[in-house]
Each structure stands twice: as structure tokens, then as C-alpha cells.
Amino acid sequence: MIFDNKTKILVTGGNGRFAKILKEKNRKLRLFFTDKKRCNILNLKSIENTIKRIKPKIILHCAGLSRPMNAHEKDINKSIELNIIGTANIVQMCKKYNLKIIYFSTNYVYEGTKGNYKESDPVKPFNNYGLSKLGGECSVLMYDNYLILRIAMTEKPFLYNKAFGNLKSNFLFHEDLVLLLPKLINKKGILNVGGKTQSIYDFAKKFNPKVKKILAPKSAKLPLNQSMDIKKLKKISKS
């Protein structure tokens, strides 16, 4: 099925950071936002009732637990419930009603040591957040009508007054992904989504010249090259 700007898209996690920017900046997609009160992703009946009411053709699944990162270490039950079980519930309802799922995953599913990860590379999350999102991916991959977006994304303006000069990634801003989404909704499979490979400091200083460069300490156990190969994304964005 080919989707266009008249296609109804249900967005879970409607009160989340990205969804708020999507509400504000979207000009092309027909979106219907729902939150955990109206669509509890841990309750199949709640999801089903929302689908029956809105009658979407796509579910853009943004709901879940992201930050603070230490929440995934301190409360693994919540991490498992929201990012794995909740996603599996959404997949079940997509299967039942023949809907496409677009799943927001993360570049944290990669090991983060060598960088330039392709979508076909092995995955090896380096923290519980990455593991929880990979768990969600596993349920999505069992279905045949999906798009998984492995995203490196942050808020604009950059939230911190310090940034790592020795950690590479592909950060883009929420607003950048909003502009890309209309070109992605008809794609399937797995897609890396991010910006230019650079240090977090180099990314941040373009928007905040006063940001201070620091080094990620060894005690943080952060892999230092979390960058992805975004050739597929560049090709799509130019089409």
C-alpha cells in the first residue's frame, strides 16, 4: 500500500518530547496524537479501542521510556514494560488490523565502539536502554509491515553547557526528523537516522558557541564511536 498526506497516522506517546515538536512543526502528514490516558500501550483493549476510533493506516510508535538513562538501570521492570511489552502489544494490534508500524528505535542498539554502523551490522547494545529498544525491535521484526528507525536525536537548543569532545555520534534535532518523516513513511525495513558524524562537542558548538569541551570519563563506560552509516537516509532525503 502506498501512503500519502491523506493517510491517517496514529502517534503514540503524544505528550513526549518529540511528539510535541511534531505537533508544532508538521505540515504534511495527517497525524492523530494519543497519550497514555487515552491509549495505554500496556493494555491491548485500550490500544484496540483507539484504533477503532481513529481508524489509522499507520501507527508511529514513539511511546516508551528514554531518559533519564539511569532509569533503565534502577527500574528494569518499567523499562521492560514500556519499551518491550508495550511495543509488542502495538505490534499485535497492527497485525490484527493490518496496519503499518513505524518504530522509533535508537543508535544505542549498536555496540558503539567502531562507528559507521550499517543497518545490516550486528547489534550489541551497551546499556539497558539499548537493550530495551532492541527488545522492542525484535517484536516488530516478527511482523511483515514495518519500518524501524534507529535514531540519534536530541533537543534544540542543545540542553547542556558541556559536551564530550571524544565521543562521536550522528545527532540531529527533533525538527530535522519532522522534515524527513514524509519521505520515510512508505519505506520498509531498518533505517539509520541521524546527521553528520562528528563529536558531540562539534555538534553542540554550532548552536551554542559557549559550550565547554569535556572528555567522557572511562568510569562512565560510554563507547566512544556511536556513529552510523546514513547513506540510505541521504539517498531517500534527496529523492
Backbone as JSON, one array per atom type, in Angstrom:
{
  "sequence": "MIFDNKTKILVTGGNGRFAKILKEKNRKLRLFFTDKKRCNILNLKSIENTIKRIKPKIILHCAGLSRPMNAHEKDINKSIELNIIGTANIVQMCKKYNLKIIYFSTNYVYEGTKGNYKESDPVKPFNNYGLSKLGGECSVLMYDNYLILRIAMTEKPFLYNKAFGNLKSNFLFHEDLVLLLPKLINKKGILNVGGKTQSIYDFAKKFNPKVKKILAPKSAKLPLNQSMDIKKLKKISKS",
  "N": [[0.83, -1.19, 0.0], [0.51, 2.23, -0.84], [1.22, 5.18, 0.83], [0.0, 8.5, 1.52], [-0.3, 12.11, 2.03], [-2.84, 12.15, 3.0], [-3.28, 9.95, 4.45], [-4.23, 8.43, 7.46], [-2.43, 8.68, 10.42], [-1.6, 7.31, 13.43], [-0.18, 8.5, 16.35], [1.65, 7.36, 18.97], [2.53, 8.12, 22.41], [1.99, 10.85, 22.65], [2.47, 13.05, 24.31], [5.14, 13.22, 24.56], [8.63, 14.31, 24.18], [9.52, 14.42, 21.46], [7.06, 14.17, 20.1], [5.73, 16.52, 20.78], [7.17, 18.46, 19.37], [6.67, 17.5, 16.83], [3.9, 17.92, 16.62], [3.89, 20.69, 16.55], [5.51, 21.42, 14.34], [4.85, 19.87, 12.1], [3.64, 19.81, 8.79], [2.73, 18.32, 6.73], [1.82, 15.68, 7.13], [-0.99, 13.64, 8.08], [-1.82, 13.52, 11.15], [-2.68, 11.89, 14.22], [-2.69, 12.31, 17.52], [-2.07, 10.52, 20.52], [-2.21, 9.82, 24.04], [-0.98, 8.26, 27.1], [-3.19, 8.08, 28.73], [-5.4, 7.92, 27.06], [-4.64, 5.95, 25.33], [-3.35, 3.28, 26.41], [-0.43, 1.64, 26.26], [0.16, -0.69, 27.5], [-2.1, -2.1, 27.65], [-4.04, -4.1, 25.82], [-6.71, -3.85, 25.01], [-7.21, -1.14, 25.31], [-5.49, -0.07, 23.37], [-6.69, -1.22, 21.1], [-9.25, -0.05, 21.16], [-8.59, 2.6, 20.63], [-7.57, 2.38, 18.04], [-9.89, 1.54, 16.69], [-11.43, 3.82, 16.99], [-10.01, 5.9, 15.7], [-9.15, 4.82, 13.29], [-6.63, 4.41, 11.82], [-4.05, 4.0, 9.27], [-1.43, 3.68, 9.67], [0.73, 3.23, 12.46], [2.66, 5.34, 14.27], [5.02, 4.7, 16.37], [6.0, 6.14, 19.12], [5.89, 6.13, 21.83], [7.25, 5.32, 25.05], [10.04, 4.62, 27.26], [12.69, 6.73, 27.67], [14.78, 8.89, 28.57], [15.37, 9.67, 32.09], [18.57, 8.13, 31.53], [19.54, 6.48, 33.55], [17.28, 5.44, 34.65], [16.67, 3.09, 33.41], [18.41, 1.34, 34.46], [17.88, 1.43, 37.18], [15.19, 0.77, 37.41], [14.27, -1.78, 36.05], [11.94, -3.15, 35.47], [10.05, -1.22, 34.67], [11.31, -0.29, 32.36], [11.32, -2.61, 30.78], [8.56, -3.1, 30.58], [7.5, -0.75, 29.27], [9.11, -0.36, 26.94], [9.5, -2.84, 25.75], [7.33, -4.79, 26.24], [5.14, -3.05, 25.84], [5.63, -2.22, 23.18], [5.44, -4.71, 21.88], [2.73, -5.19, 22.27], [1.6, -3.17, 20.68], [2.46, -4.06, 18.18], [1.03, -6.47, 17.98], [-1.59, -5.5, 17.71], [-1.31, -4.06, 15.35], [-0.88, -6.14, 13.6], [-3.35, -7.47, 13.82], [-5.14, -5.6, 12.73], [-4.05, -5.02, 10.32], [-2.13, -2.93, 9.98], [0.5, -0.62, 9.29], [3.54, -0.38, 11.13], [5.63, 2.11, 12.36], [8.51, 2.26, 13.99], [10.16, 3.85, 16.58], [13.38, 3.52, 17.25], [16.78, 3.31, 18.37], [20.19, 4.49, 18.0], [21.65, 3.32, 19.96], [21.41, 0.6, 19.93], [23.53, -0.46, 18.65], [26.99, -1.5, 19.17], [28.74, 0.62, 19.53], [31.5, 1.14, 19.39], [33.23, 0.94, 17.12], [32.06, 2.56, 15.19], [30.33, 4.11, 12.34], [28.21, 2.37, 11.72], [26.37, 0.1, 9.8], [23.0, -0.63, 8.73], [22.79, -3.35, 8.47], [24.67, -4.39, 10.13], [25.84, -6.34, 12.98], [24.07, -6.22, 16.11], [24.63, -4.93, 19.38], [23.78, -3.86, 22.17], [24.94, -1.35, 24.5], [23.96, -0.56, 26.9], [21.17, -0.69, 29.25], [19.03, 0.74, 28.23], [19.44, 0.63, 25.42], [19.21, -2.15, 25.16], [16.51, -2.48, 25.87], [15.21, -1.14, 23.81], [16.05, -2.65, 21.65], [14.78, -5.0, 22.32], [12.16, -4.23, 21.8], [12.43, -3.87, 19.03], [12.73, -6.55, 18.24], [10.16, -7.67, 18.49], [8.82, -6.14, 16.58], [10.12, -6.96, 14.25], [9.08, -9.46, 13.86], [6.8, -9.1, 12.51], [5.42, -8.26, 9.29], [5.1, -5.77, 8.15], [6.58, -3.13, 8.48], [8.62, -0.35, 9.62], [11.66, 0.33, 10.97], [13.24, 2.81, 12.72], [16.39, 3.73, 13.49], [17.52, 5.95, 15.58], [19.49, 8.88, 16.14], [19.08, 11.43, 18.11], [18.3, 14.69, 19.42], [17.31, 17.44, 21.61], [16.55, 20.81, 20.57], [17.28, 24.06, 21.6], [20.64, 22.74, 22.16], [20.87, 21.0, 25.19], [22.78, 21.18, 27.21], [25.59, 22.7, 28.95], [28.04, 21.7, 28.63], [29.96, 19.43, 26.6], [30.9, 16.3, 25.16], [34.06, 15.91, 23.8], [35.36, 13.74, 22.83], [33.65, 11.79, 21.98], [31.92, 10.36, 19.39], [29.06, 10.82, 17.33], [25.87, 10.88, 15.59], [24.14, 13.07, 15.87], [20.99, 14.65, 15.28], [18.47, 17.21, 15.24], [15.19, 17.23, 16.76], [13.45, 18.69, 15.12], [14.61, 18.35, 12.62], [14.09, 15.67, 12.03], [11.33, 15.74, 11.85], [10.99, 17.05, 9.4], [12.01, 15.11, 7.71], [10.29, 12.91, 7.94], [7.93, 12.72, 6.16], [9.07, 11.66, 3.84], [9.76, 9.17, 4.59], [7.66, 7.48, 5.28], [6.7, 5.58, 3.46], [8.67, 3.72, 3.3], [10.27, 0.57, 4.09], [11.61, -1.88, 6.41], [14.79, -1.52, 8.03], [16.24, 1.51, 9.1], [18.9, 3.72, 9.47], [18.95, 6.79, 11.16], [20.11, 9.96, 11.28], [22.44, 12.71, 11.66], [25.34, 14.42, 10.42], [28.44, 12.72, 10.97], [30.2, 13.4, 13.85], [31.93, 14.83, 16.69], [30.24, 15.11, 19.85], [30.69, 17.57, 20.99], [31.5, 19.18, 18.75], [29.12, 19.16, 17.32], [27.41, 20.47, 19.15], [28.58, 23.02, 19.54], [28.07, 24.53, 17.31], [25.6, 25.57, 17.67], [25.66, 26.6, 20.13], [28.01, 28.54, 20.96], [29.33, 28.88, 23.36], [29.52, 26.52, 24.66], [31.24, 24.13, 26.63], [34.09, 22.1, 26.12], [34.49, 18.78, 27.13], [35.84, 15.63, 28.31], [34.64, 12.34, 27.9], [34.55, 10.38, 30.71], [36.4, 7.41, 31.63], [35.15, 5.97, 33.59], [32.48, 6.29, 33.06], [31.89, 4.44, 31.19], [31.18, 4.7, 28.51], [30.88, 3.89, 25.14], [32.92, 5.15, 22.52], [32.55, 5.71, 19.83], [29.8, 6.07, 18.41], [28.68, 6.41, 15.97], [26.74, 6.2, 12.92], [26.3, 4.69, 9.68], [24.8, 6.59, 7.29], [24.06, 6.49, 4.64], [21.87, 5.37, 3.23], [19.74, 6.88, 4.23], [20.45, 9.45, 3.3], [20.17, 9.12, 0.56], [17.42, 8.68, 0.36], [16.44, 11.12, 1.36], [17.16, 12.88, -0.61], [15.57, 12.22, -2.68]],
  "CA": [[0.0, 0.0, 0.0], [1.22, 3.49, -0.91], [0.63, 6.17, 1.72], [0.22, 9.9, 1.15], [-0.58, 13.06, 3.12], [-4.21, 11.97, 3.49], [-3.29, 8.73, 5.25], [-4.31, 8.65, 8.91], [-1.31, 8.12, 11.18], [-1.76, 7.39, 14.87], [1.1, 8.71, 17.01], [1.66, 7.07, 20.4], [3.46, 8.99, 23.12], [1.67, 12.18, 22.17], [2.97, 14.09, 25.2], [6.59, 13.11, 24.64], [9.43, 15.43, 23.67], [9.48, 14.5, 20.01], [5.68, 14.38, 19.64], [5.39, 17.94, 20.93], [7.76, 19.17, 18.22], [5.95, 17.02, 15.65], [2.63, 18.66, 16.59], [4.15, 22.09, 16.24], [6.21, 21.66, 13.08], [4.34, 19.09, 10.98], [2.78, 20.5, 7.82], [2.44, 17.46, 5.59], [1.23, 14.39, 7.48], [-2.27, 13.66, 8.78], [-1.45, 12.85, 12.39], [-3.61, 11.84, 15.34], [-1.85, 12.06, 18.69], [-2.72, 9.93, 21.67], [-1.32, 9.71, 25.18], [-1.16, 7.03, 27.86], [-4.54, 8.03, 29.31], [-6.36, 7.51, 26.02], [-4.13, 4.74, 24.68], [-2.38, 2.65, 27.3], [0.23, 0.61, 25.45], [0.23, -1.93, 28.28], [-3.45, -2.65, 27.67], [-4.42, -4.38, 24.43], [-8.06, -3.33, 24.74], [-7.07, 0.31, 25.17], [-4.92, 0.15, 22.02], [-7.7, -1.6, 20.11], [-10.3, 0.97, 21.16], [-8.04, 3.77, 19.96], [-7.51, 2.06, 16.61], [-11.27, 1.54, 16.18], [-11.94, 5.19, 16.99], [-9.3, 6.76, 14.75], [-9.04, 4.09, 12.02], [-5.41, 4.77, 11.1], [-3.39, 3.01, 8.42], [-0.06, 3.59, 10.19], [1.0, 3.66, 13.83], [4.0, 5.87, 14.52], [5.15, 4.32, 17.77], [7.0, 6.95, 19.82], [5.75, 5.97, 23.28], [8.25, 4.47, 25.69], [10.9, 5.23, 28.27], [14.04, 7.05, 27.18], [15.54, 9.47, 29.66], [16.82, 9.62, 32.28], [19.14, 6.84, 31.18], [19.72, 5.6, 34.71], [16.01, 4.81, 34.98], [16.68, 1.74, 32.84], [19.22, 0.53, 35.37], [17.26, 1.43, 38.51], [13.83, 0.21, 37.37], [14.22, -2.55, 34.8], [10.56, -3.53, 35.19], [9.43, -0.15, 33.89], [11.97, -0.3, 31.05], [10.82, -3.78, 30.04], [7.14, -2.92, 30.3], [7.19, 0.3, 28.31], [9.84, -0.44, 25.68], [9.43, -4.18, 25.14], [5.96, -5.31, 26.27], [4.27, -2.07, 25.18], [5.85, -2.31, 21.73], [4.87, -5.98, 21.42], [1.27, -5.0, 22.22], [1.3, -2.38, 19.48], [2.66, -4.94, 17.03], [-0.1, -7.4, 17.91], [-2.76, -4.79, 17.18], [-1.03, -3.77, 13.94], [-1.14, -7.4, 12.88], [-4.79, -7.75, 13.82], [-5.86, -4.64, 11.88], [-3.29, -4.85, 9.09], [-1.58, -1.58, 9.98], [1.96, -0.5, 9.27], [4.15, 0.21, 12.32], [6.91, 2.8, 12.26], [9.01, 2.14, 15.36], [11.3, 4.7, 16.94], [14.42, 2.84, 18.0], [17.91, 4.16, 18.72], [21.54, 4.04, 17.62], [22.22, 2.6, 21.09], [21.37, -0.85, 19.73], [24.87, -0.85, 18.19], [27.97, -1.58, 20.24], [29.23, 1.96, 19.76], [32.95, 1.19, 19.54], [33.95, 1.15, 15.86], [31.41, 3.61, 14.43], [29.9, 3.93, 10.95], [27.42, 1.13, 11.7], [25.34, -0.08, 8.78], [21.78, -1.27, 9.21], [22.98, -4.8, 8.43], [25.69, -4.8, 11.1], [25.33, -6.96, 14.21], [23.72, -5.3, 17.19], [25.1, -5.31, 20.71], [23.56, -2.66, 22.99], [25.92, -1.16, 25.57], [23.3, -0.27, 28.17], [19.82, -1.25, 29.35], [18.15, 1.45, 27.31], [19.61, -0.01, 24.12], [18.63, -3.49, 25.23], [15.06, -2.39, 25.88], [14.75, -0.77, 22.46], [16.27, -3.81, 20.81], [13.68, -5.91, 22.62], [11.03, -3.76, 21.01], [12.71, -4.2, 17.63], [12.52, -7.98, 18.0], [8.74, -7.92, 18.24], [8.48, -5.5, 15.3], [10.69, -7.77, 13.17], [8.25, -10.65, 13.66], [5.68, -8.65, 11.67], [5.96, -8.05, 7.94], [4.75, -4.45, 7.62], [7.21, -2.28, 9.48], [9.82, 0.44, 9.4], [12.37, 0.61, 12.22], [14.14, 3.94, 12.6], [17.42, 3.78, 14.54], [17.66, 7.4, 15.56], [20.35, 9.65, 17.05], [18.3, 12.66, 18.09], [18.31, 15.46, 20.66], [16.51, 18.66, 21.59], [17.13, 22.08, 20.14], [18.75, 24.11, 21.56], [21.37, 21.72, 22.91], [20.43, 21.21, 26.56], [23.83, 21.19, 28.21], [26.66, 23.69, 28.74], [29.26, 20.94, 28.39], [29.75, 18.37, 25.61], [32.05, 15.42, 25.01], [34.87, 16.1, 22.59], [35.95, 12.46, 22.42], [32.58, 10.84, 21.68], [31.32, 10.65, 18.09], [27.7, 10.35, 17.08], [25.21, 11.46, 14.41], [22.98, 13.81, 16.35], [20.19, 15.65, 14.58], [17.46, 17.75, 16.13], [13.82, 16.77, 16.54], [12.89, 19.4, 13.96], [15.16, 17.76, 11.39], [13.37, 14.43, 11.76], [9.98, 16.11, 11.4], [11.07, 17.35, 7.97], [12.32, 13.88, 6.98], [9.27, 11.87, 8.08], [7.08, 12.47, 4.98], [9.78, 10.87, 2.85], [10.08, 7.86, 5.15], [6.5, 6.66, 5.66], [6.49, 4.47, 2.53], [9.81, 2.82, 3.33], [10.17, -0.59, 4.97], [12.89, -2.42, 6.87], [15.52, -0.81, 9.09], [16.9, 2.68, 8.55], [19.64, 4.61, 10.37], [18.51, 8.18, 11.01], [20.96, 10.86, 12.03], [23.1, 13.75, 10.89], [26.77, 14.27, 10.12], [29.27, 12.12, 12.02], [31.08, 14.38, 14.48], [31.89, 14.75, 18.14], [29.11, 15.8, 20.46], [31.11, 18.96, 21.16], [31.43, 19.88, 17.47], [27.7, 19.34, 17.03], [26.8, 21.43, 20.07], [29.15, 24.37, 19.5], [27.47, 25.27, 16.19], [24.36, 26.19, 18.12], [25.98, 27.26, 21.39], [29.46, 28.76, 20.93], [29.86, 28.93, 24.72], [29.56, 25.18, 25.25], [32.59, 23.75, 27.06], [34.51, 20.76, 25.73], [34.98, 17.89, 28.18], [36.08, 14.27, 27.85], [33.86, 11.3, 28.56], [35.46, 9.63, 31.59], [36.35, 5.95, 31.5], [34.22, 5.44, 34.58], [31.12, 6.33, 32.51], [31.75, 3.25, 30.36], [30.5, 5.05, 27.27], [31.64, 3.64, 23.91], [33.27, 6.48, 22.03], [32.19, 5.96, 18.43], [28.43, 5.59, 18.25], [28.19, 6.92, 14.69], [26.09, 5.26, 12.0], [26.33, 4.92, 8.24], [23.48, 7.12, 6.92], [23.97, 6.6, 3.18], [20.49, 5.08, 2.81], [18.91, 8.03, 4.58], [20.79, 10.54, 2.4], [19.58, 8.82, -0.74], [15.97, 8.9, 0.48], [16.16, 12.55, 1.58], [17.38, 13.61, -1.86], [14.6, 11.78, -3.71]],
  "C": [[0.87, 1.25, 0.0], [0.48, 4.51, -0.05], [0.93, 7.58, 1.24], [-0.19, 10.81, 2.3], [-2.02, 13.02, 3.61], [-4.33, 10.74, 4.38], [-3.32, 9.06, 6.74], [-3.16, 7.92, 9.61], [-1.56, 8.37, 12.66], [-0.38, 7.5, 15.52], [0.95, 8.39, 18.49], [2.69, 7.97, 21.09], [3.25, 10.45, 22.78], [2.1, 13.33, 23.06], [4.48, 14.07, 25.34], [7.31, 14.27, 23.99], [9.35, 15.55, 22.16], [8.08, 14.81, 19.51], [5.27, 15.84, 19.75], [5.95, 18.77, 19.79], [7.04, 18.77, 16.94], [4.6, 17.74, 15.51], [2.83, 20.08, 16.09], [4.64, 22.31, 14.82], [5.63, 20.92, 11.88], [3.42, 19.92, 10.09], [2.27, 19.56, 6.74], [1.68, 16.19, 5.93], [-0.07, 14.57, 8.26], [-2.13, 12.84, 10.06], [-2.54, 12.96, 13.45], [-2.82, 11.41, 16.57], [-2.67, 11.47, 19.84], [-1.71, 9.8, 22.8], [-1.68, 8.47, 26.0], [-2.52, 6.94, 28.54], [-5.55, 7.52, 28.3], [-5.93, 6.23, 25.32], [-3.0, 4.18, 25.52], [-1.72, 1.5, 26.57], [0.43, -0.7, 26.21], [-1.11, -2.64, 28.35], [-3.94, -2.85, 26.24], [-5.78, -3.79, 24.07], [-8.03, -1.83, 24.54], [-6.51, 0.66, 23.79], [-5.98, -0.11, 20.96], [-8.81, -0.56, 20.03], [-9.85, 2.23, 20.44], [-7.99, 3.56, 18.45], [-8.92, 2.09, 16.0], [-11.82, 2.96, 16.06], [-11.31, 6.02, 15.88], [-9.21, 6.14, 13.35], [-7.8, 4.51, 11.21], [-4.97, 3.66, 10.16], [-1.95, 2.76, 8.88], [-0.09, 3.95, 11.68], [2.45, 4.08, 13.92], [4.24, 5.71, 16.01], [6.32, 5.03, 18.44], [6.97, 6.74, 21.32], [6.82, 5.04, 23.83], [9.03, 5.26, 26.71], [12.27, 5.48, 27.66], [14.87, 7.59, 28.32], [14.7, 9.56, 30.93], [17.37, 8.22, 32.06], [19.26, 5.91, 32.39], [18.41, 4.96, 35.17], [15.96, 3.37, 34.5], [17.54, 0.79, 33.67], [18.52, 0.37, 36.72], [15.9, 0.74, 38.53], [13.66, -0.59, 36.08], [12.8, -2.99, 34.47], [9.86, -2.49, 34.32], [10.0, -0.11, 32.47], [11.44, -1.44, 30.19], [9.35, -3.57, 29.64], [6.89, -1.93, 29.16], [7.86, 0.08, 26.95], [9.75, -1.8, 24.99], [7.98, -4.67, 25.09], [5.0, -4.35, 25.56], [4.4, -2.11, 23.67], [5.26, -3.6, 21.17], [3.34, -5.89, 21.33], [0.85, -4.21, 20.99], [1.43, -3.24, 18.24], [1.49, -5.9, 16.87], [-1.34, -6.73, 17.31], [-2.54, -4.37, 15.72], [-1.3, -5.0, 13.09], [-2.64, -7.66, 12.76], [-5.54, -6.85, 12.83], [-5.1, -4.27, 10.61], [-2.77, -3.41, 8.93], [-0.06, -1.63, 9.88], [2.43, 0.1, 10.6], [5.47, 0.87, 11.93], [7.42, 2.94, 13.68], [10.23, 3.01, 15.57], [12.25, 3.91, 17.82], [15.59, 3.81, 18.18], [19.23, 3.61, 18.18], [22.23, 3.29, 18.76], [22.09, 1.08, 20.96], [22.7, -1.36, 19.19], [25.86, -0.82, 19.35], [28.62, -0.24, 20.55], [30.74, 2.1, 19.89], [33.68, 1.51, 18.23], [33.35, 2.26, 15.0], [31.04, 3.21, 13.02], [29.08, 2.64, 10.78], [26.38, 1.16, 10.6], [24.13, -0.8, 9.39], [21.92, -2.79, 9.29], [24.01, -5.3, 9.43], [25.07, -5.48, 12.32], [25.02, -5.9, 15.26], [24.2, -5.84, 18.52], [24.98, -4.09, 21.63], [24.54, -2.58, 24.17], [25.28, -0.73, 26.88], [21.86, -0.81, 28.14], [18.82, -0.54, 28.45], [18.23, 0.83, 25.92], [19.03, -1.4, 24.08], [17.11, -3.45, 25.18], [14.51, -2.02, 24.51], [14.97, -1.9, 21.47], [15.19, -4.86, 21.06], [12.42, -5.53, 21.87], [11.2, -4.08, 19.53], [12.39, -5.66, 17.32], [11.06, -8.29, 17.72], [8.3, -7.32, 16.91], [8.94, -6.37, 14.14], [9.91, -9.05, 12.91], [7.06, -10.37, 12.76], [6.24, -8.28, 10.31], [5.66, -6.68, 7.36], [5.29, -3.4, 8.59], [8.32, -1.42, 8.89], [10.41, 0.73, 10.77], [13.36, 1.74, 11.95], [15.11, 3.93, 13.79], [17.96, 5.2, 14.57], [18.69, 7.89, 16.57], [19.8, 11.07, 17.07], [18.37, 13.36, 19.45], [17.5, 16.73, 20.49], [17.29, 19.85, 21.07], [16.5, 23.2, 20.97], [19.37, 22.98, 22.39], [21.23, 22.01, 24.4], [21.54, 21.5, 27.56], [24.89, 22.26, 27.91], [28.03, 23.04, 28.61], [28.95, 19.83, 27.39], [31.04, 17.58, 25.41], [32.78, 15.68, 23.68], [35.46, 14.81, 22.07], [34.9, 11.38, 22.14], [31.88, 11.25, 20.39], [29.91, 10.07, 17.99], [27.17, 11.01, 15.81], [24.01, 12.3, 14.82], [22.32, 14.66, 15.26], [19.14, 16.12, 15.58], [16.08, 17.17, 15.8], [13.21, 17.4, 15.28], [13.37, 18.81, 12.64], [14.42, 16.48, 11.03], [11.95, 14.71, 11.31], [9.98, 16.36, 9.89], [11.3, 16.09, 7.13], [11.15, 12.9, 6.92], [8.39, 11.66, 6.84], [7.74, 11.62, 3.91], [10.05, 9.44, 3.32], [8.88, 6.93, 5.27], [6.24, 5.49, 4.7], [7.65, 3.48, 2.5], [9.53, 1.66, 4.29], [11.57, -1.05, 5.38], [13.47, -1.61, 8.01], [16.29, 0.35, 8.46], [17.61, 3.46, 9.66], [19.23, 6.05, 10.1], [19.38, 9.07, 11.9], [21.55, 11.91, 11.11], [24.55, 13.4, 10.62], [27.49, 13.61, 11.29], [30.25, 13.17, 12.54], [31.03, 14.19, 15.99], [30.67, 15.49, 18.66], [29.44, 17.28, 20.64], [31.0, 19.75, 19.85], [29.99, 20.12, 17.04], [27.13, 20.48, 17.86], [27.29, 22.86, 19.85], [28.61, 25.19, 18.33], [26.24, 26.05, 16.63], [24.54, 26.88, 19.47], [27.5, 27.43, 21.46], [30.11, 28.73, 22.31], [29.97, 27.55, 25.37], [31.01, 24.79, 25.53], [32.9, 22.32, 26.66], [35.01, 19.99, 26.95], [35.2, 16.51, 27.56], [35.19, 13.3, 28.62], [34.79, 10.47, 29.42], [35.32, 8.12, 31.39], [35.35, 5.33, 32.46], [32.78, 5.43, 34.07], [30.83, 5.13, 31.62], [30.95, 3.52, 29.09], [31.37, 4.68, 26.08], [31.79, 4.95, 23.15], [33.02, 6.71, 20.55], [30.84, 5.32, 18.13], [27.83, 5.98, 16.91], [27.64, 5.8, 13.8], [26.36, 5.66, 10.55], [24.92, 5.38, 7.84], [23.33, 7.29, 5.4], [22.55, 6.36, 2.67], [19.58, 6.26, 3.07], [19.18, 9.2, 3.62], [20.16, 10.34, 1.03], [18.07, 9.1, -0.73], [15.67, 10.39, 0.58], [16.33, 13.38, 0.32], [16.34, 13.27, -2.94], [13.39, 12.7, -3.79]]
}
